[in-house]
Amino acid sequence: MFILDYHEYPFWKDAKQIVSVLLKANSNAIRFPVIVWGNTYYNSSFLPKYPGLGERDLLEEIVTECRKYGIKVIPYNHLGGVIHREVYRLHPEWSVRKPDGSPERWHIHYLCCLNNPSYRSAYQASVREIVKNYDVDAMYFDGPNFYSFCFCKHCKRLFYERYGFELPVKLSWDDRSIQLFFRQRSEEVEKFFLSLNKEIKAVKDIPVLFNPPGFLQRRLGMTVVPERLMKQVEGGLVSEVHRNLHDYMEILAMTKAGVAMDGAAWCYCPPGPYESLVTHDSLDTLLFGFTY
């Protein structure tokens, strides 16, 4: 498995360049970015396309070239968490909201609310579009997750419908409002993810993989209950070796949990904390001639 990972403009010139690397690495499959931070790298009818790609359909390019050599293509789809600043410009309503109603930032981008019906509808339609129109071998989801609390009108409404009182402005462990918020949000996100899984299987019987990023993030409110979702899919990434988030015992515990769930347990090893990484937009990449 070869993992190609980027969140901005692609740093490769064409699919032949990528496949040549796969062949040298003896890889028989590639995890390829398709939906990242709300942007797409294919011709989607429902989600925004990454700026600067024009008419290029990167998914079609990579599928066509990989098929010549029997290499499997697994689309990478970021689900929740973050929306790109360009996506926010088009859809500010998709962002997580602070108690005062202002959007929640994530570095130079924005956080995404998975409880927004418009975002869900566009995302689900895009997933259906990928599976129906492209010869892919599986679907991989980075998430579903949240990176913070959210006080948008949809989260407030769902909380009130679930518990019969308003979502407190200040959430607390002491009055159990944090626990209630996590429970309600996890249930909603789980239902959405399982509906995605069901829709994929209805179109094409391919494996569904996902990234439930561990127990520490769950305590921070970043995701759903991974062991509940793992039963519904073929496998997933169960541990992340983030130096700024986990110690070795937590990584060991997450890995053991993945094995116990009897699924394909992967581990993700990023090069460093997100704060130390640099992403380059289309102008940077073009100016420097794809030399990253």
N, C-alpha and C positions, 0 to 999 in steps of 0.2 A: 504494500500500500504506500503510495506516494502522496503526501499531503501538501497541496499548494495553498498557501495562505496569504491573502492580502485583503485590505479593506478600502483601498483607494484605486487609482488607475493601475491597470495591470502592468507589471514590469517586464513582460515578455512581448516579443514582436509578433509571433504567430504560433499556431498550434504545432507546426512541425518542430519548432525549437523546443517546446515542452516535451513532445513525444520523444525526441532524440535523447533528452535527459532521462526519461522513464526507461528507455531501452538500455541505456548505460547502467542504470541502477537495478536492472532486472525486475522492474515493478510490473505487476499484472493488473494494477488498479490505481486510480487517481481520485482523491477527494478534491473536487473542483469548486471554487467559489461561484455561486449563482445568485443567491439573495444575501446581501451583506449590509447590515445597518439600514434596511429599508430600500436600498438601491438594488437594481438587478444588473446582471451582466449578460442578459439575453433580451430578445424583443418581447417584453411583457406588455400585455394589454391592461394590466391592473396596478402594478407598482412602478415608481419612477425608474428610469434607466440611468446608470452612472453617467454624469456629464462628460461630453467629449468623445463618446464611443460612436456617435452617429448611427449608421445603419448596421454596424458590426454586431453580430450575434456570437459572442464568445463561446456559449454552450454548444451551439451547432458546430462551430469550428473545431472544438476539442473532441466532440463525439465523432465527427466525421473522420478525423485523423486517427483517433484511438482505435476505431473499429478496424482499420487496415491491419492492425497488429494484435488484435484480440485483447486489447486493454479495456478493462471495465471502467465506467465513469459513474462516480457517486457524487451528485450535487451536494454542496455545502450550503445550508440555509440557516442564517442567523435568525433566531426567533425571539423577539422581545429584547430587553436590555437596552439597546442603543439605537437611535436613528441618526443618520448622517445629517450634518448641518444643511445640506442641499435638500434633503427630504423634509426636514423641518420647515424650510422656507416654503415648500409646496403644501405641507400638511402640518401646521403648528398644532392642530388639535390632537395629534397622535402622541404628544409629549407627556411625560410625567409632570404633575403639578405640585408645587409647594402649597402649604396651607394658605398663603396669600394669593394663590392663583397664578403665580409666575412659573415659567418652565424650569425644570431641573436640568442643569447642564452636566455634561460628562466630558471633561477636557474642552476641546473646541466643538464638540457635538452636543447632542441632547439625549436624555433618557427617554425610553419608550414605554408607554402603558399598554400592556397586553389586554386590558379590559376594555379598550376602545373598540366599539363595534365596527367602525369604518376601517380601522387597521386590520382587524380580524378578517373582515370580508375581503379586502384587497389581498391579504396574505394567503387566505385559503384558496381564492380563485387562482392566484399565481402558482401555488403548489399543484393544483389540479392541471393547470396549463402545462407545467413542466413534465409531469408524468404522462400526460396524454400526447404531447407533441414531440417529445424527445426520447431517443432510445437510451434511457438511463437504466442502471442496474440496481440501484438502491436509492434511498433518500436519507440524508444525514441532517439532523437539526442541532444547531448549537443553542441549546435551551430546551424547553421554554424557561425564561427567567426574568426576574425584576432585579434592578440594582439598588432600589431604594423604596421607601414608602411613597404612596401616591394619594393626592387629595383632589384628583379631578372629579368632575361631576359623575362619571360612570362608577368610579370606585366608591364614592359617597353613596350613590344610589344602591349599589349592590350590598354594601355594608348595612344600610338601613333595612333593606328587604330581608336580609339574613337574620338580623338581631333585633330590629324594632326600635333602635335609637341611633342618633346621629354619630358619624365617625368623629371621634375626639380630635381636636387640633393637636394636642400633645398626647402621643401614645405612650403607654407605660406598661412595664411588666407587672407592677404592683396591682393595678386595677384590672389586669388581664386584657386590656385593649389591644396590646401588641399580639398576644396569642390569638385573639379573636380575628384580628386583621389578617394574620398569616393563614389561619385556617380557611377563612372565607376566600381569600385570594388564591390559595393553593387549589381549592376545590374548583374555582372558576377556570383557572389555567389548565388544570388537569382535564376538565371536560373539553376544552378547546383542542388540546393536543390529541386527545383520543379521537375527536371528530376528524382531525387531519389524518390520523393513522387509518381510520375507517375509510375515508374518502380515497386515499392512495390505493388501498387494497381493492376497492371497488373498480378502479380504473386499470390497475396492473398489480399482479401479485409479486411484489418485490420487497426485499427487507427494508425495514425502517429502523434507523439508528438515531440515538440522541445523546446529548451531553447534559446530564444532570449534575452540575458541578459541585458535588460534595456536600459534606455536612456542615462545615464551617460557614460556607456561603448561605446554607439554609438558615443557620442561626441569625445571619445578617439580613434575612428576608430576600435573598437573591433568586430563589427558585422554588420549585414544588417539592413534593416528597418523592425522591427518585425511586425508592424501592416499590412504590405503587405503580409508577409508569413502566418500570423495567419489565414487569410481567406482561405488558401489552405489546412489546416490541421485540425485535430480534437481538438487540444488544446496544451497547453504547459506551461512552467514555465516562468512567466512574471516578477518576481522580485527576487533579490538576496540580502539577508540581510548581506552583507559584511561590517564589521565595518570600514574597511579602504577605502571603495569606496563610500558608500551611507550615507546620513543622513535620518532622519525619513520622511521628506517631499518628498524626491525622492522615497523612498520605497512606500509611500502612492500613489504618482502619478503613479508609475508603476503598482501597484495593481489595481487602478481605471481604468487604460487603459486596463488591462487584462479583467476586468469585462465588459467594454464597447465593447470589441471585441467579446463578446458573445461566448467565448470558455472556456474550462476548465483551470482555472488559478491557477497554483501552485506557491508556494514560497519555495526557497531553503535557508536553514539556516546552513551554514558551521560552524564548531567549532571555527574558528578564521581566521586571515589573512593567506594566503598561506605560507608566510615567517615563520610562527610559527609552521607549521605542519611538521611532519616527515613521510616520506615514507620509507619503508624497502624493500630491495631487497630479492631475494630468499634465500641467505645464512643467512642473519639475521633471517628471519622467521623460517627457519629450525633449526638453532642453539637454538633459544629460544622456540621451541616447540609450535608454534602457540599461544603464550600466550598474544598477544597484545589485 
